[in-house]
């Protein structure tokens, strides 16, 4: 881990190991204890004439931040909803299905340089969201579950493409 990346964590959580002339900095935390900021990966449609996309959506989906998971038992999809209200009192209903996807080999190797892990698989949470001005929560739940089932099939495309 480069020292530049290591400075993102407080010094008491870091461990410096000297190997020959190189000093490697590792986190004392396990991979599940590292907090990552949430971010928007994609959304569809890109523009809608009457609906402004809520830029704070990732923070509402993962209010405590993003935490990785190594236990396959803990990665059960979770459904939740929330309502956003703008300055004019208009409501936007959001239905989310939080799922976990196995990390790619490249991401797995980069994570191993940030923190200790003894596991072979690391799962990253993703939130699939439906946003609407109408409160059709049971229908949204059914749609999100069906999209998730499709993603588990042997498709050669990522789950984000299914939405488009």
NORGIZI-V391436 format. One record per run of one state. SS is the DSSP state (hx for helix, st for strand, lp for the rest). FROM is the first residue (numbers start at 1). TO is the last residue. If there is no record, write none. Layout:
ss = {SS | SS}
from = {FROM | FROM}
to = {TO | TO}
This chain:
ss = {lp | hx | lp | hx | st | lp | st | lp | st | hx | lp | st | lp | hx | lp | st | lp | st | lp | hx | lp | st | lp | st | lp | hx | lp | st | lp | st | lp | hx | lp | hx | lp}
from = {1 | 3 | 7 | 11 | 14 | 20 | 22 | 28 | 30 | 31 | 34 | 35 | 37 | 57 | 62 | 66 | 68 | 69 | 70 | 72 | 75 | 78 | 86 | 91 | 103 | 105 | 113 | 116 | 117 | 123 | 133 | 137 | 153 | 159 | 164}
to = {2 | 6 | 10 | 13 | 19 | 21 | 27 | 29 | 30 | 33 | 34 | 36 | 56 | 61 | 65 | 67 | 68 | 69 | 71 | 74 | 77 | 85 | 90 | 102 | 104 | 112 | 115 | 116 | 122 | 132 | 136 | 152 | 158 | 163 | 164}
